[in-house]
């Protein structure tokens, strides 16, 4: 008969969905920022993580939502658009979209060839539209009273099919490189996509899995916020403190400590990296000294 230890090992495993495709490099970076040693083999299409309690399974974000709903996976990193597309009944544990606004959020857009007569949504009536998210597309077209034929394709580059097998496209768009390459223009933005951690409802009723998922969410959120924020330390004279506090943004009030035997204060805070580059000159201008910006690994609120 197996020992109790064997039963524990079988029970204490989290089946975790890891995204394949464009999201993968970003999620790998996020896990590494959360102090996980995680390695992906493109040749073997296999992923390993240095946590024996987590089994990573590679899967595309859209089918992942369904696999988590049905309990084949306990949790995973997917997108809110995948949940919307599949109408999967899952729990959204947390939003991991702290850093992306700095680069622009991923959008789902309607596009058409630049040299076509399709200029507005109404021009799509009677046309063929290719997309990897047919359900979202149908709902959007219905809402806007457009009758068009939806062609499903999960090909790596649907943009190349526009003008060949389809008149227009509904596709995810960030920097627009592929749209420019294939001379497509954006007609309308349908939604903005967020990276999210989702979980199976039944898995969250298991105390061990619930704690494991919530701890993972905390670390990933902290790592994401740590990528966006930085620490700031400075010395300020007593008569400058009022101005310093007006300049400094912070998640919470800054920590202020009076320097021994002096009329100066040590000020410690955290702020968005882009804000810091603007406020350092202001702090220097009012007489602050020993200004130090330093990186943060994680910021857990």
N, C-alpha and C positions, 0 to 999 in steps of 0.2 A: 504494500500500500504506500502511495506517495506520502512524504512527510508534510507537516504543516507549512514548512518553509516553501515547498514546491507550490502548494495552493496559493500562498501569499504572492509568489512571483507571477503566477498566472493572473491573479486578480488585480494586482497593482501595476497594470500596464495601461497607458493612455494611447489609444490609436489616434494619431494626429495627422490631419491632411496638410500636406505642404504643396503650395501651388507650382504648377508647371507653366512655362511661358514667360511673357514679359515681366510679370510680377516677381519671378524667382530671384533675380539678383538683389532686388530691394529687400525682400524678406530674408534672404541669407545674411545680408548686411545687418539687418535689424536683430536677428538672433545672435550674431557675433557681438554686436554692441551690448546685448543683454548678457554677455559673458558665457555664451554657449560655444563650444567647439563643434562646429557643424560643417560637414564636408559633402559636396555633391560630385558624383561621378557621371559626367555626360555620356561616357562610353557605355557604362552599365545602367544608366538611368536609375541610380540608387542614391539615397541620401542617408547619412549616418550622423547621429548626434551623441554627445558625451553625457547622456542621461539615460540610464538603463530602464527608467520608468516610462520612457516615451518611445513609441514605435512610429517613425515617420513614414507616411505613404504619399508618393507623388501622384498628384491628380490635378486636372485643370479646375480653375475656380468655379465654373458653372456646374459641372456634374458633382463637384465636391459638396455643394450645398445640399443636393439630394441625398448623397451618401451619408451625410451627417444627420439629416432628418430621419433617415431609415435606420440609423444606428450602426451602420457598417464602420463608421468613424465616430469617435467621441467628440472631437473638436477639430478646428483647422483655421488657417488664415485664408480668407476668401474676400469677396467684395460685396457691398450692399446691392450692386446691380445684379450679381449672380443670384442672390436671395430673391430679388424682385423678379428676375427672369424665370426662375424655377418655381416661385411661390412656395419655397420650402419653409416649413414650420420649424424654425430653429431659434435658439436664444442668441441674441447679439450680446456678447460678453463685454466687448469694448471696441471703440473706434481707434485705429492706429494712425490716423491721418494728421499727425501733428506737423511733420516736416514738409509734406508735399506742397502746401500753399506757397512756400518760398519759390517753387519752380512752376507753379500753376497746376491745378488739379486736373486729373484725367477726366475728360468729358466724353459723353456719348453724343455724337452729332449726326445730322443728315447732310450728306454731300452729293454733289453732282458735277459732271465735267464742266470746266470753265467755258468751253466753247458750245455748250448745249443751250437749248431754249428754256431749260428748267431753272427758274429764278426764285420761285416761291414754293411753298408746300402745295398749293393748289395745282401747280404744274406737274405734280407727281401722280395725279389721277390717271389711271389706265397704264401706268408705267410699272416696270419690274425693279424691285429694290432688293439688293443682296445684303445679308446681315448674319451675324453670329448670335443675335438675340431676337429671335422671331416674336416671342411673346410681348416683350417690351415694345417692339416695333409696331405690332398690330394694335396694341392698346393706344400708343401714341397717335397712329394714323386715324384710328376710330375717333379719338377725342377731337382731332382736328378735321374730321369729316372728309378724309382722303381715302379713296378706294384705289388700292394698288396691289400688285401681286408680290408677296414676300417670298424670296428665295433664300433658303437657309444654307450657309456655308461656314464651316469652322476652319477654313484654309488659313495658312499663315499670312497671306497677303490678299485679302479680298479686294483691295483697291485696284489690283491689276485686272480684275474681272469687269469692272465698270466700263461700259462702252463696248463690251464684247458680248456678255450674257445678261447684263443688267444695265438699266438706265441711271440708277442712283445707288447710293450706299448708306447704311446706317452703321457706324463704326466708332470705336473708341479713338480718341484724339488727344494727344498731349502737345508735342512740339509741332506736329503737322508735317513732318518730313515726307511721309508717304503720300500725303495729299498733294504736296508740292511736286513731288516726283512724277505723279500720275495726273497732274494738272486738274485737280479737283478743288472745288470751293465749298465752304461750309454754308449751308442754307439755314440751319437751325440747331440749337443745342437742346438736347432732350433732358439730360441730367448730368450731374457731376458724380463721379465714382469715388467711393471711399474704401480704403483697406480696413477690413474688420476681422475680429476674432469671433468665430461662431461656435456654438456647442449644441450637442444633442440634448433635448429636454430630459430624457431619462438618465443620461449620464450625469446630469447635474443633481439628480436625486441620490446619487452615490456620493457619500461624504468625502471619500478619498479622492475621487475624480474631480469633484467640485472644488476642493481645496487646491488640487494640482492645477486645474484650469485657471482658477482665480490668481494663483501665485504666478503662473506663466503670463497672464494678462498684465499683472502688476509690473513684472520685469520688462516686458515688451513695451508697455506704455512709458515706463521710466526711461528706457533706452531711447525711444523715439523722441521724448521730450528733451533728453540729454543731448541729442544730436542738434536740436534747435536752439537750446539755451547755452549760456556760458556764465561762469562766476565772475564777479567784479569786486575787487578789493581796493580801497584807497584811504588816504589820510586827509582829513579836512579840519580846518581851524574851527573853533567854537562859533565865531561870528559868521562862518559860511554855511553852517549846518542847515539853516532854514532853506537856503537856496539849493543845497545838495539834495534835500528831501523832495523838493519840487521837481528836480531833474530826473531823479532815479525812478524808473519803473521797477516793479518787483512782483513776484508771485505772492509774497507776503511782505510785511514791513522789514526793512533791512536790519541787520544786527549791528548795533552801535556800541563800541567799547571805548571808554576814555583811556588815553595813553597815560601811564603812570607819571605823575609829576609834571604834566604838560597840559596846555590848553588846547590840545588836539585830540581828534577822535579817529579811531579805526572803524571804517564802514565796510560791511560785507553784504553783498546782495547777489541775486541772479536775475538775468534778463535775456530777452531774445538777442541773438548774435547781431542781427541787423540793427537793432535799437542801440546796442553797445557802441557800434562804430560811429553813431551819431552823437551819443552823449559824452563820450570820452573828451572830445574837444571842448564841450561846454563845461565839464568838470575842471579841466585844466585852466580854462579861462577865468573861473572864479577862485582859483588859487589852490585847488586840490593837488596833492603830491603823492608819490609812490603808487600810481595807478597801475594795477595788475589785472589783466584779463586771463582767466584760466579755464580749460575745458572741463566738462562734466560728463562722467560716464553714464549716470542715471539720475533722473529727477523724479522721485516718488512723492506724489502729493498726498 
